[in-house]
Amino acid sequence: MKPGNRIFTLIVSVVCFGAAYSWAGEDRIRATFKQGKVILQVNGRVTHTKKIADADPNVEGTINSIHLAENRFAFDLRYTTTAGVAVQAVFIEQPAGRLKRIWNEPTALKGDLGERVGRAVRFEDLTGDGLPETVAGTIAENVRLCQSKSLPLLFRQVYDWRKGRFRPILARRPGGTGPVDIRGYRIPLKDHRTPLVRHLSPLCVSRAAGDRQNPSLLAMPVVLTDGDPTTHWTPIPANGAGEFATFNVLSQTYGISRIGILPVSTTTGRQRFDQPQTAFLRTDDQVYHLTFPADEPNQEHPMVWFDFPQPVRTGCLSLIIESTRDSAAGPLGLAEIIALTEVDQPAGIDQLVADLNNSQLRGEAARLLEQVGEEAITRIRASWSKLDKQARRLAIDVLAKVGSAAAIDLLVEAAVGRDPIAAQNAARGITAAGDRAIPSLVSELGSDEVTRFTAAVKLLAALGSPAAIDGLAGACGKGDHHRRALLRETLAGVVGRSPQGAEHLGSLIEAVPLPAENERSLDLMRAGAESPALTIALAERVANQYQQARTFDDRYRLLGIMVQLGSDADQGRLLEAAADPDPLIRAIAISGLGRDTSGIAPVLKQALSDEAPQVRLASLESVERAGQLSTIPSELVAIATTDPWPHVRARATQGAVQLDPKIAITLLTKTIADRSATVRLAALNSAIAIADVGANRIIESRLTASDETAQIKAKAAFGAGKRCQQTALPALFDLLQKGAEPLAQHDEIATAVAAAKAIGAIGTDEAKGMLEKASRRSNPATDKAIAEALKSLGNACRQ
């Protein structure tokens, strides 16, 4: 028989009628698995039957024969137990045609997801004679070899035929077919090229010294990429044959041109280390055979370099130890592995920055630039004008992740710019930079562009540190009304969520000198009035300033702060101001008195008849805020129906919801016919909110009023639909028909759209017929509203 025909890794596997068959040795041996039994036939005669006690007879299994060295045979059985567990069992042929089971383990991995481990038997040619050996070991789902479709065996043991058991081995792993031979060389340290970035990311090792075959102690070979030559990876305390380390390659765009491997020096301390002689390097699609130089390393030539014929583009790299120079010298140790790519050259950073403009390369270029660090900032700044919009977004993201003070100005410029994505990326970098970004942000508070000013305010608020509060506070009292209001509101929000921030703002307020006309002082106090931690101290300060105030503006603004302070304010000052000759002073004081009152104070009741409309309005608001309108029904009705100012009548009408329903309906029946649309709208809103049948008539009266505004009719339609008023359907249908005409006016269409929604909400059969009838002559706007109403017919009123 020719040597090439001696390899029988899998000769045949046939499953039929619940049985599995395996043939081997030119038909000399046949193994069958049937009904839970392994049957061995030698030369056509059954020599042994082995019952598998836990096998499920109703589930088919497979059995394969493997021709081993010395014309021996092993049988690999896969079956399922009665408990549903998949199992691998391995038998070997014994003299006189007997079977011996040497392995029986579940095939499934066990443990936590991502860290599961198991045990397995494989048949591998460890000696290179063309015939496999029976090899057992551990498999772990987080440990892999490049190019390998199956998980590699760890802590391998080979079956010893003489001793009848598995024993530990040191054996190389197959490097792969057709490897490319590369001889290593040494060069002086001064000629070494330093990589711009770390291209290799540790993934796994096959063994760590001292693991005692415990797979939970498997670790990533961090020491091989930590850049510290004093640390090292010792595969096993021997020559490390067959052991490996696998890495992820961070970039496949820029090919690896050279690999540097630093073995541990021959003598380190008291321990002597061996030197590697040969190794395999696997990539995604190629195998390289590395031969180390025979000379001894020294301080000037410690690292061995291997140059690839062509740049290697791969996502995976596995270094497999094949042999060492002298295993008796001590264990093998590797201190570092370096990968140099096409960009690891003086102009490499410029190339990466330029590639940000390349749609195919920009993603990986940005990821590598993140690792370059400070130098990348200088190159990005120099090339900024040449970068397109997408490249600038990526560049800002790179700068944000680098987190250097040198990039702050660019980050702030992007954060307050017009590109929302770049601004979002920059904001992350500013948040990470913290107080270092504050000077640049504060300078933007003086920008003439509102968008830049607003962005800077928001970013300072997000930082929220004492220095950020200083920046916001320093801009208070400056700019137009809108800017000052935004600063006050933002500052109030910052200190409101931080007791430390409130305390810091309090110290700033104390530091601002009097008198009250200091705009910054007023704005700071307004911001601080929103913080409960500052109200007591501010109340005293405001009272003192009010006593010194001599101008109308100062008194008015200080009273506004008292109103903000609420119950902590000086109520005596507010009562005094409620009798002030100036109506604006009286109005703001009255609004402050109504913040915390259990009844109608005489001063508030008196203010209801004040000659100034703004005072009457403030009094109504205060009484309503206190929930006390129900105690003054006659006054409220009088104001709602007789006050000369529409806004005052509207405010009184709005308060009808706090009255007894009968009184409220009587009031609304009058005000719904008010000559002012503002009052009628207030009456309609109140009617919609009152759960009384009388309110339905008020709502429907607006649907049929010929001279009513489109806005109020639309609001009445909304109310009818919200209250599910079926009695309003005729009026709603009339509005819908008018607005459904092809030549309907804009106001008629707007009212018809609201009517269609209301009819759809009511959702009765009559309502459905109305919608369908109106759609026959509809214009596009109402036709769309009718279609949407029919889709959700009656949903609102069925809830």
C-alpha positions in Angstrom: 0.0 0.0 0.0 1.4 3.4 -0.9 2.1 5.8 1.9 -0.3 8.4 0.5 -3.1 5.9 0.9 -2.5 5.3 4.6 -4.4 8.5 5.7 -7.9 7.7 6.7 -9.2 10.7 8.6 -12.8 10.0 7.5 -13.5 7.1 5.2 -17.3 6.9 5.3 -20.2 7.8 7.5 -23.6 6.5 6.5 -26.8 7.0 8.6 -29.6 4.7 7.7 -32.6 3.3 9.7 -31.3 4.8 12.9 -27.8 3.3 12.5 -24.3 4.7 11.9 -21.5 2.9 10.1 -17.8 3.5 9.8 -15.4 1.5 7.6 -11.6 1.5 7.9 -8.5 -0.4 6.9 -9.5 -1.5 3.4 -12.8 -3.0 4.7 -10.9 -4.9 7.4 -12.7 -3.1 10.2 -16.3 -1.9 10.4 -17.8 0.0 13.3 -21.6 0.4 13.6 -23.7 2.5 16.0 -27.2 1.2 16.2 -29.9 1.4 19.0 -27.4 2.6 21.5 -24.7 0.0 20.8 -21.3 0.2 19.1 -20.7 -3.0 17.1 -17.1 -3.8 15.9 -16.7 -6.2 13.0 -13.2 -7.4 11.9 -13.0 -9.2 8.6 -16.8 -9.4 8.5 -17.1 -11.0 11.9 -18.6 -9.2 15.0 -15.8 -9.2 17.6 -17.2 -6.8 20.2 -20.4 -5.0 21.1 -20.3 -1.9 23.4 -23.5 -0.7 24.9 -23.8 3.1 25.5 -26.0 3.1 28.5 -27.1 6.8 28.4 -27.6 7.0 24.6 -31.1 7.9 23.4 -32.1 5.1 21.0 -34.5 7.4 19.1 -31.8 9.9 18.1 -29.4 9.0 15.3 -25.7 9.2 15.9 -22.5 9.2 13.8 -19.4 7.2 14.1 -16.2 7.8 12.1 -13.0 5.7 12.0 -9.5 7.2 12.0 -6.5 5.3 10.7 -3.6 6.0 13.1 0.0 5.2 13.1 1.2 1.5 13.4 -2.0 0.4 11.6 -4.1 1.2 14.7 -7.7 2.6 14.6 -9.8 5.0 16.6 -13.5 5.5 16.4 -15.1 8.9 17.0 -18.7 8.6 18.1 -21.2 11.5 18.4 -24.5 10.7 20.1 -27.2 12.3 22.2 -28.1 11.1 25.7 -31.6 10.5 27.0 -31.2 13.9 28.8 -30.7 15.6 25.4 -26.9 16.2 25.9 -24.6 15.9 22.9 -21.6 13.8 23.7 -18.3 12.9 22.0 -17.0 9.4 22.8 -13.7 8.0 21.4 -12.9 4.2 21.2 -9.7 2.5 20.2 -9.2 -0.9 18.8 -7.6 -3.4 21.3 -6.1 -6.8 20.5 -8.5 -9.6 19.7 -10.9 -7.1 18.1 -12.0 -5.5 21.4 -13.0 -1.8 22.0 -11.8 0.5 24.7 -13.5 3.8 25.5 -10.8 6.4 26.2 -13.0 9.6 26.0 -16.6 10.5 26.9 -17.3 14.2 27.3 -20.2 16.6 26.4 -19.5 18.6 23.2 -21.2 21.8 24.4 -19.1 24.6 26.1 -20.0 25.6 29.7 -19.7 28.8 31.6 -20.6 32.5 31.1 -21.2 33.7 27.5 -17.9 34.8 26.0 -15.9 32.8 28.5 -17.3 29.3 28.0 -14.9 26.3 28.0 -15.1 22.7 27.2 -13.1 19.5 26.5 -12.6 17.8 23.1 -10.5 15.1 21.3 -9.1 15.9 17.8 -7.0 13.8 15.5 -3.9 15.8 14.4 -0.6 14.9 12.8 1.9 16.1 15.3 5.0 14.2 13.9 4.7 15.0 10.2 4.5 11.4 9.1 1.1 11.8 7.4 -0.9 9.9 10.1 -2.7 11.6 13.0 -2.4 11.1 16.7 -5.3 11.1 19.2 -5.0 14.5 21.0 -7.2 15.7 23.8 -7.4 19.2 25.3 -9.4 22.2 26.5 -11.2 24.6 24.1 -12.2 28.1 25.0 -14.5 30.3 22.9 -12.4 33.4 23.5 -9.2 31.8 22.3 -8.6 31.3 18.6 -6.0 31.0 15.9 -6.0 32.9 12.7 -7.3 30.9 9.7 -8.6 28.2 12.0 -12.3 27.4 11.6 -12.4 25.5 14.9 -11.3 26.4 18.3 -7.7 25.3 18.9 -6.9 22.7 21.6 -5.2 24.1 24.7 -3.1 22.2 27.3 -2.8 19.3 24.8 -2.4 15.6 25.7 -1.7 12.8 23.4 -2.9 9.2 23.9 -0.1 6.9 24.9 -0.8 3.4 23.6 1.8 1.8 25.8 0.6 3.2 29.1 -3.1 3.3 28.0 -3.7 7.0 29.0 -3.3 10.5 27.9 -0.1 12.3 28.7 1.0 16.0 28.3 3.0 16.8 25.2 5.0 19.6 23.8 4.4 19.6 20.1 4.3 22.1 17.3 1.1 23.1 15.6 0.8 22.8 11.9 1.9 26.1 10.4 -0.1 25.7 7.2 0.6 24.7 3.6 3.0 26.6 1.5 4.4 29.1 4.0 6.5 32.0 2.9 10.0 31.8 4.4 11.3 35.0 6.0 14.7 35.3 7.7 15.0 37.8 10.6 17.8 40.3 11.1 19.0 42.7 13.7 19.8 46.4 13.3 21.2 48.9 15.8 18.7 50.6 18.1 19.4 54.0 16.5 18.0 52.7 13.1 14.8 51.4 14.6 11.5 52.9 13.2 9.0 53.7 15.9 5.4 53.1 15.0 3.0 56.1 15.0 0.4 54.0 16.7 0.0 50.6 18.2 -1.4 48.4 15.4 -1.8 45.2 17.4 -4.4 44.6 20.0 -3.9 41.5 22.2 -6.7 38.9 21.9 -5.6 35.7 23.6 -2.7 33.3 24.4 -2.7 29.5 24.4 -1.0 29.2 27.8 0.4 31.3 30.6 3.1 30.2 33.0 1.7 28.8 36.2 -1.9 28.3 34.9 -1.9 24.6 36.0 -4.2 23.9 33.0 -6.8 26.2 34.5 -8.5 27.8 31.4 -10.0 30.6 33.6 -6.4 31.9 34.0 -5.9 32.4 30.2 -5.0 36.0 29.7 -4.4 38.4 26.8 -0.7 38.8 26.0 -0.7 42.4 27.1 3.0 42.4 27.9 3.7 41.8 24.2 2.3 45.2 23.3 2.9 47.3 26.5 6.2 48.7 25.2 8.0 47.7 28.4 10.9 45.4 27.6 11.3 44.4 31.2 8.0 42.5 31.1 7.6 39.3 29.1 5.4 36.4 28.1 6.6 32.9 29.0 4.5 30.4 27.1 5.4 27.4 29.3 8.5 26.6 31.4 10.1 24.8 28.5 10.6 25.5 24.8 7.0 26.6 24.2 6.5 24.5 21.1 3.0 24.8 19.7 2.0 27.7 21.9 0.7 30.8 20.3 -0.5 34.4 20.9 -3.2 36.0 18.7 -3.8 39.7 18.0 -6.4 41.8 16.4 -5.0 44.2 13.8 -6.5 47.6 14.2 -6.2 48.7 10.6 -6.5 46.6 7.4 -6.3 49.6 5.1 -2.6 50.4 5.9 -0.7 47.1 5.3 1.9 45.8 7.8 5.3 46.0 6.1 7.5 44.8 9.0 7.2 42.9 12.3 9.6 43.3 15.2 9.9 40.6 17.9 11.9 41.2 21.0 12.9 38.0 22.8 13.9 38.2 26.5 17.7 38.6 26.8 19.6 35.4 27.3 20.2 36.1 31.0 17.7 38.1 33.0 18.5 38.4 36.7 19.2 34.9 38.0 17.1 33.2 35.3 18.5 32.1 31.9 16.1 32.3 29.0 16.2 30.4 25.7 16.0 32.1 22.3 13.4 31.3 19.6 14.7 29.6 16.5 11.6 29.3 14.3 8.0 30.3 14.4 4.9 30.6 12.2 3.0 33.8 11.6 -0.6 33.3 10.4 -2.7 36.0 8.9 -6.2 35.9 7.5 -5.0 34.2 4.3 -1.3 33.5 4.5 1.3 31.7 6.6 4.8 33.0 7.1 7.7 30.8 8.4 10.0 33.0 10.5 13.6 32.0 11.1 15.4 33.9 13.9 19.1 34.8 13.4 21.6 32.6 15.1 23.6 35.3 16.8 23.0 36.3 20.4 21.1 39.6 21.1 22.9 42.4 22.9 22.0 45.9 24.0 22.5 47.5 20.6 20.8 44.7 18.6 18.1 43.2 20.8 15.1 43.1 18.4 14.6 40.8 15.4 12.9 42.3 12.4 11.0 40.4 9.6 10.2 42.2 6.4 7.2 41.0 4.4 7.5 40.7 0.6 4.4 42.8 0.2 2.4 44.8 2.8 0.1 42.5 4.7 -3.5 43.5 5.1 -5.2 41.4 7.7 -7.5 41.6 10.6 -5.9 38.8 12.6 -2.3 37.8 13.4 -1.2 34.7 15.3 2.4 34.0 16.3 3.0 30.2 16.8 6.2 29.0 18.4 7.8 26.2 16.4 11.2 25.6 18.0 13.8 27.2 20.2 17.6 27.1 20.1 18.4 25.3 23.3 15.5 24.0 25.5 18.0 23.1 28.2 19.0 26.8 28.6 15.6 27.7 30.2 12.1 28.8 29.2 11.4 30.8 26.2 10.4 34.5 26.8 9.1 37.1 24.5 9.1 40.7 25.6 7.5 42.7 22.8 5.9 42.5 19.3 5.8 45.6 17.1 4.0 46.0 13.8 5.1 48.7 11.4 2.7 49.8 8.6 2.9 51.9 5.5 2.2 55.0 7.5 4.9 54.5 10.1 7.3 57.0 8.4 8.0 60.7 8.8 5.2 61.8 6.6 2.8 59.2 8.0 0.7 61.6 10.0 0.2 64.0 7.1 -0.9 61.0 5.0 -3.5 60.0 7.6 -4.8 63.6 7.8 -5.0 63.8 4.0 -6.9 60.4 3.9 -9.6 62.0 6.0 -10.8 63.4 2.7 -10.9 59.9 1.1 -14.3 58.3 1.6 -12.8 54.8 1.4 -10.0 55.5 3.9 -11.3 58.2 6.3 -12.7 55.8 8.9 -9.5 54.0 9.6 -7.4 57.1 9.2 -9.4 58.8 12.0 -9.1 55.7 14.3 -5.3 55.8 13.8 -5.1 59.5 14.3 -6.8 59.1 17.7 -3.7 57.2 18.9 -1.2 59.7 17.4 -2.0 62.2 20.1 -0.6 65.7 20.4 1.2 65.7 17.1 -2.0 64.9 15.3 -3.5 68.2 16.5 -0.7 70.3 14.9 -1.1 68.5 11.5 -4.9 68.7 11.6 -4.7 72.4 12.3 -2.3 72.9 9.4 -4.5 71.0 7.0 -7.9 72.4 8.3 -8.7 74.5 5.2 -8.1 71.5 2.9 -10.5 69.2 4.7 -14.1 68.6 3.4 -17.1 68.7 5.7 -17.1 65.0 6.6 -13.3 65.1 7.2 -13.7 68.0 9.6 -16.4 66.1 11.5 -14.0 63.2 11.9 -11.1 65.5 12.7 -13.1 67.1 15.5 -14.0 63.7 16.8 -10.3 62.8 16.8 -9.4 66.0 18.7 -12.2 65.3 21.2 -10.8 61.9 22.0 -7.2 63.1 22.1 -8.3 65.5 24.9 -5.4 67.8 24.7 -5.4 71.5 25.8 -3.9 72.3 22.4 -7.1 71.4 20.7 -9.5 73.4 22.9 -9.7 76.4 20.5 -10.6 74.1 17.6 -13.2 72.2 19.7 -14.8 75.4 20.9 -14.9 76.8 17.3 -16.7 73.6 16.2 -18.9 73.5 19.2 -20.4 76.9 18.5 -20.3 76.5 14.7 -23.2 75.7 12.3 -22.5 72.0 11.7 -24.6 70.2 14.3 -22.7 66.9 14.1 -19.3 68.5 14.5 -20.7 70.6 17.4 -21.9 67.4 19.0 -18.5 65.7 18.7 -16.8 68.8 19.9 -19.1 69.1 22.9 -17.9 65.6 24.1 -14.3 66.8 23.9 -15.1 70.0 25.8 -16.8 68.1 28.5 -13.8 65.8 28.8 -11.4 68.8 28.8 -13.4 70.4 31.7 -12.2 73.7 33.1 -9.4 73.9 30.4 -12.1 74.9 27.9 -13.6 77.7 30.0 -11.4 80.6 28.8 -12.2 79.9 25.2 -15.9 79.4 25.9 -16.1 82.7 27.9 -14.5 84.6 25.0 -17.5 83.4 22.9 -19.9 85.0 25.3 -18.9 88.3 23.6 -19.7 87.1 20.1 -22.1 89.1 18.0 -23.6 85.9 16.6 -26.5 84.7 18.8 -25.9 81.0 17.9 -22.3 81.1 19.0 -23.3 83.0 22.2 -26.1 80.5 23.0 -23.8 77.4 22.3 -21.2 78.8 24.6 -23.7 79.4 27.4 -25.0 75.8 27.1 -21.5 74.3 27.1 -20.6 76.3 30.2 -23.8 75.1 31.9 -22.9 71.5 31.0 -19.5 71.9 32.7 -21.2 73.3 35.8 -18.0 73.8 37.7 -17.2 76.8 39.9 -15.0 78.2 37.1 -17.9 77.7 34.6 -20.3 79.5 37.0 -17.7 82.4 37.2 -17.7 82.6 33.4 -21.5 82.8 33.3 -21.7 85.2 36.2 -19.1 87.4 34.6 -21.3 87.9 31.5 -24.4 88.7 33.6 -25.8 92.2 33.3 -24.4 92.6 29.7 -26.0 92.5 26.3 -29.7 92.8 25.3 -32.7 91.6 27.1 -32.7 88.1 25.5 -29.0 87.5 26.3 -29.4 88.6 29.9 -32.5 86.4 30.3 -30.7 83.3 28.9 -27.8 83.9 31.2 -30.0 84.3 34.2 -32.1 81.2 33.4 -29.0 79.1 32.6 -27.2 80.2 35.8 -30.3 79.4 37.8 -30.4 75.9 36.3 -26.8 75.3 37.1 -26.9 76.3 40.7 -30.3 74.7 41.2 -28.9 71.2 40.7 -25.8 71.7 42.8 -25.6 72.8 46.4 -21.9 73.6 45.9 -22.8 75.7 42.9 -25.4 77.6 44.8 -22.9 78.4 47.6 -20.4 79.6 45.0 -23.0 81.9 43.4 -23.9 83.2 46.8 -20.3 84.2 47.4 -20.3 86.0 44.0 -23.5 87.9 44.8 -21.9 89.1 48.1 -18.8 90.2 46.3 -20.8 92.5 43.9 -20.9 96.0 45.4 -24.1 98.0 46.0 -26.0 100.0 44.9 -28.9 98.2 43.3 -28.5 99.8 39.9 -25.6 97.5 39.3 -27.1 95.4 36.4 -24.9 92.4 37.2 -25.9 92.4 40.8 -29.6 92.3 39.8 -29.1 89.5 37.3 -27.1 87.4 39.8 -29.8 87.8 42.4 -32.5 86.9 39.9 -30.6 83.7 39.1 -30.0 82.9 42.7 -33.6 83.4 43.6 -34.4 80.1 41.9 -32.1 78.2 44.3 -33.7 77.3 47.7 -30.3 77.3 49.3 -30.0 81.1 48.6 -33.5 82.5 49.2 -33.1 83.4 52.9 -29.8 85.2 52.4 -31.1 86.9 49.2 -34.3 88.0 50.9 -32.3 90.0 53.4 -30.0 91.5 50.8 -32.9 92.5 48.5 -34.7 94.1 51.4 -31.7 96.2 52.3 -31.2 97.2 48.6 -34.9 98.1 48.3 -34.6 100.4 51.3 -31.8 102.2 49.6 -33.4 102.3 46.1 -34.3 105.8 44.9 -35.4 105.3 41.3 -38.4 103.6 39.8 -36.3 101.1 37.8 -34.4 99.9 40.9 -37.6 99.5 43.0 -39.4 97.7 40.2 -36.7 95.2 39.5 -36.0 94.5 43.2 -39.7 93.9 43.8 -39.5 91.4 40.9 -36.8 89.5 42.8 -39.0 89.6 45.9 -41.8 88.0 43.9 -39.4 85.3 42.8 -38.4 84.6 46.4 -42.0 84.0 47.3 -42.6 83.2 51.0 -39.0 84.1 51.9 -39.5 87.7 50.7 -40.2 90.6 52.9 -44.0 90.6 52.9 -44.1 93.9 54.7 -42.2 95.5 51.8 -44.7 94.0 49.3 -47.7 95.2 51.3 -46.2 98.7 51.4 -45.5 98.6 47.7 -49.1 97.5 47.0 -50.2 101.0 48.0 -47.6 102.7 45.9 -48.8 105.6 43.7 -47.3 104.0 40.6 -49.6 101.3 39.1 -46.6 99.2 37.9 -45.2 99.0 41.4 -48.6 98.1 42.8 -49.1 95.4 40.2 -45.8 93.6 40.8 -46.3 93.8 44.5 -49.8 92.4 44.3 -48.5 89.5 42.2 -46.0 88.7 44.9 -48.6 88.8 47.7 -50.7 86.1 46.1 -47.9 83.5 46.1 -48.7 82.1 49.6 -52.1 83.2 51.0 -54.8 81.0 52.5 -57.6 83.5 52.1 -58.3 86.8 50.3 -56.2 89.4 52.0 -58.0 92.8 52.2 -55.3 94.3 50.1 -55.9 91.8 47.3 -59.6 92.2 47.4 -59.2 96.0 47.3 -56.9 95.6 44.3 -59.7 93.9 42.3 -61.2 97.4 42.0 -58.0 99.3 41.5 -58.2 102.0 38.8 -55.2 100.6 36.9 -56.0 97.5 34.7 -52.6 95.9 35.3 -53.2 96.0 39.1 -56.7 94.4 38.7 -55.1 91.8 36.4 -52.3 91.0 38.9 -54.9 90.7 41.7 -56.9 88.2 39.6 -53.8 86.2 38.9 -52.8 86.2 42.6 -56.2 85.1 43.8 -56.4 82.4 41.1 -52.9 81.2 41.9 -53.9 80.8 45.5 -57.0 78.8 44.4 -59.4 81.3 46.2 -61.5 82.6 43.3 -64.5 80.5 44.5 -64.6 82.8 47.6 -65.3 85.9 45.5 -67.9 84.8 42.9 -69.8 88.1 42.8 -66.6 90.2 42.3 -65.4 87.8 39.6 -68.7 87.9 37.7 -68.7 91.7 38.0 -65.2 92.0 36.6 -65.8 89.5 33.8 -68.9 91.3 32.6 -68.2 95.0 33.3 -64.5 95.7 33.3 -63.6 98.1 30.5 -60.4 96.2 29.6 -60.8 93.0 27.5 -57.7 91.3 29.0 -59.0 91.8 32.5 -62.5 90.5 31.5 -60.8 87.5 29.8 -58.7 86.7 33.0 -61.8 86.8 35.2 -63.6 84.6 32.7 -60.8 82.2 32.7 -61.2 81.8 36.5 -64.8 80.4 36.0 -63.4 76.9 36.3 -62.9 77.5 40.0 -66.5 78.5 40.6 -69.6 76.4 41.4 -70.7 74.9 38.0 -74.1 76.7 38.0 -72.5 80.1 38.7 -69.8 79.3 36.2 -72.3 78.5 33.4 -74.2 81.6 34.1 -71.0 83.7 33.9 -69.8 81.9 30.7 -73.2 82.3 29.0 -72.7 86.1 29.3 -69.1 86.3 28.4 -69.3 83.9 25.4 -71.2 86.8 23.7 -68.7 89.4 24.7 -67.7 91.9 22.0 -64.0 91.0 22.4 -62.8 87.8 20.7 -60.2 87.5 23.5 -62.9 87.2 26.1 -65.0 84.8 24.0 -62.0 82.5 23.6 -61.4 82.6 27.3 -65.1 81.7 27.9 -64.9 78.8 25.4 -61.7 77.4 27.0 -63.4 77.5 30.4 -66.5 75.8 29.0 -64.4 73.0 27.5 -62.8 72.4 30.9 -66.2 72.4 32.9 -67.9 69.0 33.2 -71.5 70.3 33.0 -74.1 69.8 30.3 -74.7 73.5 30.2 -71.2 73.9 28.8 -72.2 71.9 25.7 -74.6 74.6 24.7 -72.0 77.3 25.1 -69.6 75.3 22.9 -72.3 74.6 20.2 -73.3 78.3 20.2 -69.8 79.1 18.8 -70.2 76.5 16.0 -73.4 78.1 14.7 -72.5 81.8 15.2 -72.4 83.3 11.8 -70.1 86.2 12.7 -67.6 84.2 14.9 -63.9 84.0 14.1 -62.4 80.9 12.4 -60.0 80.5 15.4 -62.9 80.3 17.9 -65.0 78.0 15.6 -62.0 75.7 15.3 -61.5 75.7 19.0 -65.2 75.0 19.6 -65.0 72.0 17.2 -62.0 70.7 19.1 -64.0 71.0 22.4 -67.0 69.2 20.9 -64.9 66.4 19.8 -63.0 66.2 23.1 -66.3 66.1 25.0 -67.8 63.6 22.5 -70.8 65.8 22.0 -73.1 64.0 19.6 -75.6 66.9 19.7 -72.9 69.0 17.9 -72.7 66.7 14.9 -75.1 68.8 12.7 -73.2 72.0 13.4 -69.9 70.3 12.8 -71.1 68.7 9.5 -72.2 72.2 8.3 -68.7 73.6 9.0 -67.2 70.6 7.3 -69.3 70.9 4.1 -68.5 74.6 3.8 -64.8 74.0 4.1 -64.9 71.0 1.8 -65.9 72.9 -1.2 -63.1 73.1 -3.9 -63.2 76.9 -3.8 -63.4 77.3 0.0 -61.5 80.1 1.7 -58.5 79.5 3.9 -60.5 80.2 7.1 -63.3 77.9 6.1 -60.8 75.1 5.3 -59.1 75.5 8.7 -62.5 75.2 10.4 -63.5 72.2 8.3 -60.3 70.4 9.2 -61.0 70.9 12.9 -64.6 69.7 12.3 -63.5 66.6 10.5 -61.2 65.6 13.5 -64.1 66.2 15.9 -66.6 64.2 13.9 -64.0 61.4 13.6 -63.4 61.5 17.4 -67.2 61.1 18.1 -67.2 58.2 15.7 -70.9 57.1 15.5 -72.4 55.7 12.4 -74.0 59.1 11.8 -70.5 60.7 12.1 -69.1 58.2 9.6 -71.8 58.9 7.1 -71.1 62.6 7.4 -67.4 62.2 6.7 -68.0 60.0 3.7 -70.5 62.4 2.3 -68.2 65.4 2.7 -65.3 63.6 1.0 -67.2 63.3 -2.3 -66.6 67.0 -3.1 -63.7 67.7 -0.8 -60.6 69.8 -1.5 -57.2 68.2 -0.9 -56.7 69.7 2.7 -60.1 68.6 4.1 -59.9 65.3 2.1 -56.7 64.4 4.0 -58.3 65.4 7.3 -61.4 63.2 6.5 -59.2 60.2 5.5 -57.3 60.5 8.8 -60.5 60.8 10.8 -62.0 57.7 9.2 -58.8 55.7 10.1 -59.2 56.5 13.8 -63.0 56.6 13.8 -64.3 56.8 17.4 -61.0 55.9 19.0 -61.0 59.0 21.3 -64.6 58.5 22.6 -64.3 54.8 23.2 -61.4 55.2 25.7 
